Structure formats: structure tokens, C-alpha cells
Amino acid sequence: MTINIHIMNMNTTYAADAIAVHDEILKDGSDWFSPTAGHKIFDQAYMKFINRNLNYFDFGNMVTQTIEPPEYNPSLIKTLAFCLRVKDDFSEEGPFGRMCVWKIPPGMKIMQHVDNFEYHRHITRYIFSVSAQSSLVEIVIDGKRVEVEQGSIFKFYPAIQRHRFYNMSEVDWYFLGFDFWKTDLLNLAYHRIDSANIISDPIRLGRFGCGKEKYMSLH
């Protein structure tokens, strides 16, 4: 099913993977991160991070983290394994960017938006439906509803495509959102980012935030 030139249904269902990832998420007792902000877009949803809460506000930081050893969440081993499988299955050559588990409670939503930081213009995002809801959840990309079932996956471009997620069911809705860098754009970025200087900045690892820090939170 083609929605438009930018977003494609992968015609692949990973139902068994979704069940395993869902079970792993439910067993993880760590806290969820609440991405509240003045714009209120994400205030009704919660996040956990597969590779830490990377600071996407600072583009130099996001480029630099691709040449550093990744730090993966030890509680989400099956989730990471699935993301790695997708990387192989769909021949994604670029490294991972942000990798998130999303939870949207009953009746809540991620409001319609585009992600327009410089980082987002350099990546492709995959969405993997983990929960069993189908008709009672809604993903809308560029005004068109994406078919959702447990184990379905698709990719889109969050910097140019407006998107929203709405849980109309009576239980929490879980899905993954994980990014791959576009290798041509990342290679260009390497030439204009002084990663050595960024790595040596004591602020970067000395605190959490959305300035020059590597991570926005402890998660």
C-alpha cells in the first residue's frame, strides 16, 4: 500500500516480534520519561529509550554520537535485537539515531506536528506497532491514515511529513520509533562538525539538558 511518494507500507508483518517486544516492555519496571514542553505536542505520551535520551536539539552532538560506542538499555535486549533485524532486512546502511519506545495512555495522543530540527532532516524514521490494538488506534501521516496491526512496520520522513498518533482504546498503546541516518547526508555532516572539540567539552557529559549536553535525561 503506497500512501504517497515518501511513506511506504513494508508489506512485512513481524507479529511474533511484536509480542516478544510487548512482553519485554511490560516487564521493564523502570520509569517512563515524560517529554513535556511548551508546545504540548508530546505531553500526553511517555517514552523509554533504547539507546539513551540523545539530545537532538544540538546537531553536532547527534553527529558526534554516531562515532562513539552506543549505550543500549539493558532492559530492552529483544527490542534492540528487533531494530537490528530491521536494519538488515531493509538494508539501512546508516547508523541509528534516536531509538524510542512510546506509550500512549487510553484516550491520549501525540498531536499533529513535523519534527523540524536539523537532525530530523538527516534521518528516516521507522514505526513498529507493538500492541494488539488495530482499529482503536490511529496513525495519520500527511492527512492519510496508516493501517495498523500488531507487528506492522513502515517508514516515513518526520521533517517533512505531518504526523499524529491517537489511542482511542481503553489500554496503553505501545510502539517503537527508531531512526536511521541517511549516509550521504551524514558523511557531509562529518566534514563540517568538529567532533573532537565536542567530545572534549566537559559540559557534554557533565550534566543533562538540551544545550550542549549529549543526553537530555538520565534514562
PyMOL commands that set and color helices and strands:
alter all, ss='L'
color gray80, all
select helices_A, chain A and resi 15-27+59-67+77-89+118-122+183-192+195-200+202-206
alter helices_A, ss='H'
color red, helices_A
select strands_A, chain A and resi 8-13+46-49+96-104+109-113+123-129+137-141+144-146+152-156+163-167+173-181
alter strands_A, ss='S'
color yellow, strands_A
deselect
rebuild
show_as cartoon
